[in-house]
Amino acid sequence: MARENLAKMKCEVCKTVNYFTTRNKKKLKEKLAMKKHCKKCKTHTMHKEVK
């Protein structure tokens, strides 16, 4: 994976970085937000992209 296309996904509840994903920055201008499973919270929570 190219490093400039990587995006860190951070849990909104416990604030831990759990996932890394890719996105096309030329096409998607806004930050990603997905509902993913958090290992620390043990539930599905909202994860948003951070720098």
PDB file of N, CA, C, O and CB in Angstrom:
ATOM      1  N   MET A   1       0.829  -1.180   0.000  1.00  0.00           N
ATOM      2  CA  MET A   1       0.000   0.000   0.000  1.00  0.00           C
ATOM      3  C   MET A   1       0.871   1.240   0.000  1.00  0.00           C
ATOM      4  O   MET A   1       1.913   1.297   0.653  1.00  0.00           O
ATOM      5  CB  MET A   1      -0.942   0.000   1.198  1.00  0.00           C
ATOM      6  N   ALA A   2       0.421   2.220  -0.743  1.00  0.00           N
ATOM      7  CA  ALA A   2       1.141   3.481  -0.769  1.00  0.00           C
ATOM      8  C   ALA A   2       0.840   4.270   0.502  1.00  0.00           C
ATOM      9  O   ALA A   2      -0.310   4.346   0.935  1.00  0.00           O
ATOM     10  CB  ALA A   2       0.767   4.300  -2.024  1.00  0.00           C
ATOM     11  N   ARG A   3       1.856   4.844   1.083  1.00  0.00           N
ATOM     12  CA  ARG A   3       1.699   5.515   2.379  1.00  0.00           C
ATOM     13  C   ARG A   3       0.786   6.745   2.289  1.00  0.00           C
ATOM     14  O   ARG A   3       0.082   7.051   3.251  1.00  0.00           O
ATOM     15  CB  ARG A   3       3.066   5.928   2.919  1.00  0.00           C
ATOM     16  N   GLU A   4       0.785   7.453   1.157  1.00  0.00           N
ATOM     17  CA  GLU A   4      -0.037   8.658   1.056  1.00  0.00           C
ATOM     18  C   GLU A   4      -1.527   8.337   0.941  1.00  0.00           C
ATOM     19  O   GLU A   4      -2.357   9.226   1.127  1.00  0.00           O
ATOM     20  CB  GLU A   4       0.401   9.483  -0.139  1.00  0.00           C
ATOM     21  N   ASN A   5      -1.885   7.077   0.636  1.00  0.00           N
ATOM     22  CA  ASN A   5      -3.288   6.685   0.532  1.00  0.00           C
ATOM     23  C   ASN A   5      -3.813   6.043   1.811  1.00  0.00           C
ATOM     24  O   ASN A   5      -5.001   5.731   1.893  1.00  0.00           O
ATOM     25  CB  ASN A   5      -3.469   5.732  -0.624  1.00  0.00           C
ATOM     26  N   LEU A   6      -2.954   5.839   2.811  1.00  0.00           N
ATOM     27  CA  LEU A   6      -3.389   5.222   4.059  1.00  0.00           C
ATOM     28  C   LEU A   6      -4.159   6.212   4.926  1.00  0.00           C
ATOM     29  O   LEU A   6      -3.840   7.400   4.971  1.00  0.00           O
ATOM     30  CB  LEU A   6      -2.189   4.677   4.827  1.00  0.00           C
ATOM     31  N   ALA A   7      -5.179   5.702   5.614  1.00  0.00           N
ATOM     32  CA  ALA A   7      -5.956   6.519   6.539  1.00  0.00           C
ATOM     33  C   ALA A   7      -6.130   5.739   7.832  1.00  0.00           C
ATOM     34  O   ALA A   7      -6.526   4.574   7.802  1.00  0.00           O
ATOM     35  CB  ALA A   7      -7.338   6.915   5.929  1.00  0.00           C
ATOM     36  N   LYS A   8      -5.836   6.375   8.983  1.00  0.00           N
ATOM     37  CA  LYS A   8      -6.031   5.743  10.287  1.00  0.00           C
ATOM     38  C   LYS A   8      -7.477   5.929  10.705  1.00  0.00           C
ATOM     39  O   LYS A   8      -8.047   7.007  10.534  1.00  0.00           O
ATOM     40  CB  LYS A   8      -5.066   6.336  11.356  1.00  0.00           C
ATOM     41  N   MET A   9      -8.076   4.867  11.257  1.00  0.00           N
ATOM     42  CA  MET A   9      -9.451   4.928  11.741  1.00  0.00           C
ATOM     43  C   MET A   9      -9.437   4.849  13.262  1.00  0.00           C
ATOM     44  O   MET A   9      -8.878   3.912  13.832  1.00  0.00           O
ATOM     45  CB  MET A   9     -10.316   3.783  11.130  1.00  0.00           C
ATOM     46  N   LYS A  10     -10.060   5.842  13.930  1.00  0.00           N
ATOM     47  CA  LYS A  10     -10.038   5.951  15.382  1.00  0.00           C
ATOM     48  C   LYS A  10     -11.451   5.811  15.935  1.00  0.00           C
ATOM     49  O   LYS A  10     -12.392   6.414  15.418  1.00  0.00           O
ATOM     50  CB  LYS A  10      -9.414   7.290  15.821  1.00  0.00           C
ATOM     51  N   CYS A  11     -11.591   5.011  16.992  1.00  0.00           N
ATOM     52  CA  CYS A  11     -12.884   4.789  17.642  1.00  0.00           C
ATOM     53  C   CYS A  11     -13.350   6.089  18.311  1.00  0.00           C
ATOM     54  O   CYS A  11     -12.562   6.781  18.954  1.00  0.00           O
ATOM     55  CB  CYS A  11     -12.787   3.634  18.690  1.00  0.00           C
ATOM     56  N   GLU A  12     -14.626   6.406  18.153  1.00  0.00           N
ATOM     57  CA  GLU A  12     -15.173   7.621  18.742  1.00  0.00           C
ATOM     58  C   GLU A  12     -15.442   7.465  20.240  1.00  0.00           C
ATOM     59  O   GLU A  12     -15.520   8.464  20.955  1.00  0.00           O
ATOM     60  CB  GLU A  12     -16.452   8.011  18.026  1.00  0.00           C
ATOM     61  N   VAL A  13     -15.584   6.241  20.721  1.00  0.00           N
ATOM     62  CA  VAL A  13     -15.920   6.018  22.123  1.00  0.00           C
ATOM     63  C   VAL A  13     -14.662   5.987  22.989  1.00  0.00           C
ATOM     64  O   VAL A  13     -14.535   6.765  23.935  1.00  0.00           O
ATOM     65  CB  VAL A  13     -16.705   4.712  22.282  1.00  0.00           C
ATOM     66  N   CYS A  14     -13.722   5.074  22.660  1.00  0.00           N
ATOM     67  CA  CYS A  14     -12.541   4.907  23.508  1.00  0.00           C
ATOM     68  C   CYS A  14     -11.290   5.595  22.944  1.00  0.00           C
ATOM     69  O   CYS A  14     -10.243   5.584  23.593  1.00  0.00           O
ATOM     70  CB  CYS A  14     -12.261   3.434  23.700  1.00  0.00           C
ATOM     71  N   LYS A  15     -11.379   6.183  21.767  1.00  0.00           N
ATOM     72  CA  LYS A  15     -10.305   6.980  21.150  1.00  0.00           C
ATOM     73  C   LYS A  15      -9.046   6.191  20.812  1.00  0.00           C
ATOM     74  O   LYS A  15      -7.953   6.758  20.812  1.00  0.00           O
ATOM     75  CB  LYS A  15      -9.935   8.101  22.061  1.00  0.00           C
ATOM     76  N   THR A  16      -9.173   4.886  20.523  1.00  0.00           N
ATOM     77  CA  THR A  16      -8.014   4.097  20.114  1.00  0.00           C
ATOM     78  C   THR A  16      -8.019   3.924  18.601  1.00  0.00           C
ATOM     79  O   THR A  16      -9.076   3.834  17.977  1.00  0.00           O
ATOM     80  CB  THR A  16      -8.006   2.720  20.819  1.00  0.00           C
ATOM     81  N   VAL A  17      -6.821   3.878  18.020  1.00  0.00           N
ATOM     82  CA  VAL A  17      -6.672   3.661  16.582  1.00  0.00           C
ATOM     83  C   VAL A  17      -6.660   2.156  16.349  1.00  0.00           C
ATOM     84  O   VAL A  17      -5.736   1.465  16.780  1.00  0.00           O
ATOM     85  CB  VAL A  17      -5.362   4.341  16.019  1.00  0.00           C
ATOM     86  N   ASN A  18      -7.690   1.644  15.665  1.00  0.00           N
ATOM     87  CA  ASN A  18      -7.847   0.209  15.485  1.00  0.00           C
ATOM     88  C   ASN A  18      -7.619  -0.251  14.054  1.00  0.00           C
ATOM     89  O   ASN A  18      -7.175  -1.380  13.843  1.00  0.00           O
ATOM     90  CB  ASN A  18      -9.209  -0.203  15.923  1.00  0.00           C
ATOM     91  N   TYR A  19      -7.904   0.575  13.080  1.00  0.00           N
ATOM     92  CA  TYR A  19      -7.881   0.145  11.691  1.00  0.00           C
ATOM     93  C   TYR A  19      -7.076   1.099  10.827  1.00  0.00           C
ATOM     94  O   TYR A  19      -6.960   2.287  11.128  1.00  0.00           O
ATOM     95  CB  TYR A  19      -9.293   0.027  11.155  1.00  0.00           C
ATOM     96  N   PHE A  20      -6.518   0.559   9.742  1.00  0.00           N
ATOM     97  CA  PHE A  20      -5.887   1.330   8.691  1.00  0.00           C
ATOM     98  C   PHE A  20      -6.581   0.952   7.393  1.00  0.00           C
ATOM     99  O   PHE A  20      -6.784  -0.232   7.125  1.00  0.00           O
ATOM    100  CB  PHE A  20      -4.338   1.070   8.623  1.00  0.00           C
ATOM    101  N   THR A  21      -6.945   1.927   6.594  1.00  0.00           N
ATOM    102  CA  THR A  21      -7.620   1.676   5.336  1.00  0.00           C
ATOM    103  C   THR A  21      -7.065   2.620   4.280  1.00  0.00           C
ATOM    104  O   THR A  21      -6.313   3.542   4.599  1.00  0.00           O
ATOM    105  CB  THR A  21      -9.150   1.844   5.483  1.00  0.00           C
ATOM    106  N   THR A  22      -7.429   2.396   3.039  1.00  0.00           N
ATOM    107  CA  THR A  22      -6.978   3.270   1.958  1.00  0.00           C
ATOM    108  C   THR A  22      -8.160   4.072   1.434  1.00  0.00           C
ATOM    109  O   THR A  22      -9.311   3.644   1.511  1.00  0.00           O
ATOM    110  CB  THR A  22      -6.321   2.450   0.815  1.00  0.00           C
ATOM    111  N   ARG A  23      -7.847   5.234   0.903  1.00  0.00           N
ATOM    112  CA  ARG A  23      -8.875   6.039   0.244  1.00  0.00           C
ATOM    113  C   ARG A  23      -8.212   6.879  -0.833  1.00  0.00           C
ATOM    114  O   ARG A  23      -7.039   7.236  -0.724  1.00  0.00           O
ATOM    115  CB  ARG A  23      -9.634   6.942   1.265  1.00  0.00           C
ATOM    116  N   ASN A  24      -8.971   7.190  -1.872  1.00  0.00           N
ATOM    117  CA  ASN A  24      -8.484   8.017  -2.957  1.00  0.00           C
ATOM    118  C   ASN A  24      -8.729   9.478  -2.571  1.00  0.00           C
ATOM    119  O   ASN A  24      -9.872   9.938  -2.572  1.00  0.00           O
ATOM    120  CB  ASN A  24      -9.185   7.652  -4.314  1.00  0.00           C
ATOM    121  N   LYS A  25      -7.671  10.200  -2.246  1.00  0.00           N
ATOM    122  CA  LYS A  25      -7.808  11.578  -1.777  1.00  0.00           C
ATOM    123  C   LYS A  25      -8.239  12.540  -2.876  1.00  0.00           C
ATOM    124  O   LYS A  25      -8.755  13.618  -2.581  1.00  0.00           O
ATOM    125  CB  LYS A  25      -6.507  12.047  -1.185  1.00  0.00           C
ATOM    126  N   LYS A  26      -8.037  12.168  -4.141  1.00  0.00           N
ATOM    127  CA  LYS A  26      -8.465  13.027  -5.250  1.00  0.00           C
ATOM    128  C   LYS A  26      -9.977  12.982  -5.431  1.00  0.00           C
ATOM    129  O   LYS A  26     -10.583  13.979  -5.824  1.00  0.00           O
ATOM    130  CB  LYS A  26      -7.771  12.607  -6.550  1.00  0.00           C
ATOM    131  N   LYS A  27     -10.591  11.836  -5.148  1.00  0.00           N
ATOM    132  CA  LYS A  27     -12.035  11.689  -5.336  1.00  0.00           C
ATOM    133  C   LYS A  27     -12.827  11.999  -4.073  1.00  0.00           C
ATOM    134  O   LYS A  27     -13.887  12.622  -4.143  1.00  0.00           O
ATOM    135  CB  LYS A  27     -12.353  10.290  -5.797  1.00  0.00           C
ATOM    136  N   LEU A  28     -12.319  11.566  -2.909  1.00  0.00           N
ATOM    137  CA  LEU A  28     -13.007  11.787  -1.638  1.00  0.00           C
ATOM    138  C   LEU A  28     -12.345  12.932  -0.888  1.00  0.00           C
ATOM    139  O   LEU A  28     -11.236  12.778  -0.377  1.00  0.00           O
ATOM    140  CB  LEU A  28     -13.005  10.501  -0.777  1.00  0.00           C
ATOM    141  N   LYS A  29     -13.000  14.057  -0.818  1.00  0.00           N
ATOM    142  CA  LYS A  29     -12.439  15.233  -0.141  1.00  0.00           C
ATOM    143  C   LYS A  29     -12.715  15.214   1.358  1.00  0.00           C
ATOM    144  O   LYS A  29     -11.895  15.707   2.133  1.00  0.00           O
ATOM    145  CB  LYS A  29     -13.007  16.510  -0.751  1.00  0.00           C
ATOM    146  N   GLU A  30     -13.867  14.650   1.794  1.00  0.00           N
ATOM    147  CA  GLU A  30     -14.194  14.623   3.216  1.00  0.00           C
ATOM    148  C   GLU A  30     -13.562  13.409   3.878  1.00  0.00           C
ATOM    149  O   GLU A  30     -13.125  12.477   3.202  1.00  0.00           O
ATOM    150  CB  GLU A  30     -15.718  14.614   3.425  1.00  0.00           C
ATOM    151  N   LYS A  31     -13.517  13.429   5.201  1.00  0.00           N
ATOM    152  CA  LYS A  31     -12.912  12.329   5.956  1.00  0.00           C
ATOM    153  C   LYS A  31     -13.867  11.141   6.002  1.00  0.00           C
ATOM    154  O   LYS A  31     -15.087  11.302   5.957  1.00  0.00           O
ATOM    155  CB  LYS A  31     -12.546  12.783   7.389  1.00  0.00           C
ATOM    156  N   LEU A  32     -13.280   9.935   6.095  1.00  0.00           N
ATOM    157  CA  LEU A  32     -14.074   8.714   6.155  1.00  0.00           C
ATOM    158  C   LEU A  32     -14.685   8.529   7.535  1.00  0.00           C
ATOM    159  O   LEU A  32     -14.097   8.917   8.544  1.00  0.00           O
ATOM    160  CB  LEU A  32     -13.220   7.505   5.792  1.00  0.00           C
ATOM    161  N   ALA A  33     -15.865   7.934   7.570  1.00  0.00           N
ATOM    162  CA  ALA A  33     -16.528   7.558   8.818  1.00  0.00           C
ATOM    163  C   ALA A  33     -17.255   6.246   8.566  1.00  0.00           C
ATOM    164  O   ALA A  33     -18.135   6.169   7.708  1.00  0.00           O
ATOM    165  CB  ALA A  33     -17.522   8.681   9.316  1.00  0.00           C
ATOM    166  N   MET A  34     -16.883   5.215   9.315  1.00  0.00           N
ATOM    167  CA  MET A  34     -17.471   3.887   9.146  1.00  0.00           C
ATOM    168  C   MET A  34     -17.816   3.296  10.498  1.00  0.00           C
ATOM    169  O   MET A  34     -17.209   3.642  11.512  1.00  0.00           O
ATOM    170  CB  MET A  34     -16.514   2.955   8.384  1.00  0.00           C
ATOM    171  N   LYS A  35     -18.792   2.403  10.510  1.00  0.00           N
ATOM    172  CA  LYS A  35     -19.107   1.668  11.720  1.00  0.00           C
ATOM    173  C   LYS A  35     -18.318   0.370  11.673  1.00  0.00           C
ATOM    174  O   LYS A  35     -18.547  -0.479  10.812  1.00  0.00           O
ATOM    175  CB  LYS A  35     -20.649   1.403  11.857  1.00  0.00           C
ATOM    176  N   LYS A  36     -17.371   0.223  12.621  1.00  0.00           N
ATOM    177  CA  LYS A  36     -16.480  -0.937  12.667  1.00  0.00           C
ATOM    178  C   LYS A  36     -16.507  -1.530  14.072  1.00  0.00           C
ATOM    179  O   LYS A  36     -16.982  -0.907  15.022  1.00  0.00           O
ATOM    180  CB  LYS A  36     -15.026  -0.544  12.258  1.00  0.00           C
ATOM    181  N   HIS A  37     -15.983  -2.751  14.178  1.00  0.00           N
ATOM    182  CA  HIS A  37     -15.922  -3.407  15.480  1.00  0.00           C
ATOM    183  C   HIS A  37     -14.667  -2.956  16.227  1.00  0.00           C
ATOM    184  O   HIS A  37     -13.557  -3.047  15.701  1.00  0.00           O
ATOM    185  CB  HIS A  37     -15.938  -4.949  15.320  1.00  0.00           C
ATOM    186  N   CYS A  38     -14.847  -2.478  17.437  1.00  0.00           N
ATOM    187  CA  CYS A  38     -13.736  -2.060  18.286  1.00  0.00           C
ATOM    188  C   CYS A  38     -13.397  -3.196  19.234  1.00  0.00           C
ATOM    189  O   CYS A  38     -14.266  -3.707  19.939  1.00  0.00           O
ATOM    190  CB  CYS A  38     -14.081  -0.763  19.075  1.00  0.00           C
ATOM    191  N   LYS A  39     -12.122  -3.593  19.248  1.00  0.00           N
ATOM    192  CA  LYS A  39     -11.685  -4.700  20.101  1.00  0.00           C
ATOM    193  C   LYS A  39     -11.690  -4.311  21.574  1.00  0.00           C
ATOM    194  O   LYS A  39     -11.920  -5.158  22.437  1.00  0.00           O
ATOM    195  CB  LYS A  39     -10.291  -5.160  19.692  1.00  0.00           C
ATOM    196  N   LYS A  40     -11.440  -3.051  21.865  1.00  0.00           N
ATOM    197  CA  LYS A  40     -11.388  -2.593  23.245  1.00  0.00           C
ATOM    198  C   LYS A  40     -12.796  -2.422  23.831  1.00  0.00           C
ATOM    199  O   LYS A  40     -13.047  -2.816  24.970  1.00  0.00           O
ATOM    200  CB  LYS A  40     -10.615  -1.274  23.330  1.00  0.00           C
ATOM    201  N   CYS A  41     -13.712  -1.834  23.052  1.00  0.00           N
ATOM    202  CA  CYS A  41     -15.098  -1.633  23.511  1.00  0.00           C
ATOM    203  C   CYS A  41     -15.930  -2.909  23.382  1.00  0.00           C
ATOM    204  O   CYS A  41     -16.938  -3.068  24.072  1.00  0.00           O
ATOM    205  CB  CYS A  41     -15.762  -0.502  22.713  1.00  0.00           C
ATOM    206  N   LYS A  42     -15.510  -3.816  22.501  1.00  0.00           N
ATOM    207  CA  LYS A  42     -16.202  -5.071  22.211  1.00  0.00           C
ATOM    208  C   LYS A  42     -17.604  -4.859  21.638  1.00  0.00           C
ATOM    209  O   LYS A  42     -18.501  -5.674  21.855  1.00  0.00           O
ATOM    210  CB  LYS A  42     -16.291  -5.904  23.468  1.00  0.00           C
ATOM    211  N   THR A  43     -17.786  -3.754  20.903  1.00  0.00           N
ATOM    212  CA  THR A  43     -19.048  -3.481  20.215  1.00  0.00           C
ATOM    213  C   THR A  43     -18.740  -2.806  18.887  1.00  0.00           C
ATOM    214  O   THR A  43     -17.597  -2.434  18.623  1.00  0.00           O
ATOM    215  CB  THR A  43     -19.990  -2.593  21.086  1.00  0.00           C
ATOM    216  N   HIS A  44     -19.760  -2.649  18.056  1.00  0.00           N
ATOM    217  CA  HIS A  44     -19.615  -1.901  16.819  1.00  0.00           C
ATOM    218  C   HIS A  44     -19.806  -0.423  17.147  1.00  0.00           C
ATOM    219  O   HIS A  44     -20.851  -0.027  17.663  1.00  0.00           O
ATOM    220  CB  HIS A  44     -20.636  -2.386  15.731  1.00  0.00           C
ATOM    221  N   THR A  45     -18.805   0.381  16.848  1.00  0.00           N
ATOM    222  CA  THR A  45     -18.863   1.815  17.113  1.00  0.00           C
ATOM    223  C   THR A  45     -18.442   2.579  15.858  1.00  0.00           C
ATOM    224  O   THR A  45     -17.908   2.005  14.909  1.00  0.00           O
ATOM    225  CB  THR A  45     -17.957   2.194  18.319  1.00  0.00           C
ATOM    226  N   MET A  46     -18.692   3.862  15.880  1.00  0.00           N
ATOM    227  CA  MET A  46     -18.314   4.720  14.776  1.00  0.00           C
ATOM    228  C   MET A  46     -16.806   4.959  14.818  1.00  0.00           C
ATOM    229  O   MET A  46     -16.256   5.304  15.864  1.00  0.00           O
ATOM    230  CB  MET A  46     -19.091   6.057  14.827  1.00  0.00           C
ATOM    231  N   HIS A  47     -16.144   4.776  13.682  1.00  0.00           N
ATOM    232  CA  HIS A  47     -14.714   5.042  13.552  1.00  0.00           C
ATOM    233  C   HIS A  47     -14.548   6.141  12.513  1.00  0.00           C
ATOM    234  O   HIS A  47     -15.103   6.054  11.417  1.00  0.00           O
ATOM    235  CB  HIS A  47     -13.912   3.745  13.151  1.00  0.00           C
ATOM    236  N   LYS A  48     -13.787   7.173  12.854  1.00  0.00           N
ATOM    237  CA  LYS A  48     -13.535   8.277  11.934  1.00  0.00           C
ATOM    238  C   LYS A  48     -12.058   8.370  11.614  1.00  0.00           C
ATOM    239  O   LYS A  48     -11.204   7.962  12.401  1.00  0.00           O
ATOM    240  CB  LYS A  48     -14.035   9.599  12.520  1.00  0.00           C
ATOM    241  N   GLU A  49     -11.775   8.914  10.446  1.00  0.00           N
ATOM    242  CA  GLU A  49     -10.393   9.062   9.982  1.00  0.00           C
ATOM    243  C   GLU A  49      -9.697  10.177  10.753  1.00  0.00           C
ATOM    244  O   GLU A  49     -10.274  11.236  10.996  1.00  0.00           O
ATOM    245  CB  GLU A  49     -10.351   9.353   8.465  1.00  0.00           C
ATOM    246  N   VAL A  50      -8.449   9.920  11.131  1.00  0.00           N
ATOM    247  CA  VAL A  50      -7.619  10.935  11.784  1.00  0.00           C
ATOM    248  C   VAL A  50      -6.342  11.116  10.987  1.00  0.00           C
ATOM    249  O   VAL A  50      -6.030  10.303  10.116  1.00  0.00           O
ATOM    250  CB  VAL A  50      -7.298  10.541  13.253  1.00  0.00           C
ATOM    251  N   LYS A  51      -5.595  12.186  11.279  1.00  0.00           N
ATOM    252  CA  LYS A  51      -4.338  12.450  10.583  1.00  0.00           C
ATOM    253  C   LYS A  51      -3.258  11.518  11.039  1.00  0.00           C
ATOM    254  O   LYS A  51      -2.128  11.599  10.556  1.00  0.00           O
ATOM    255  CB  LYS A  51      -3.900  13.876  10.790  1.00  0.00           C
TER     256      LYS A  51
END
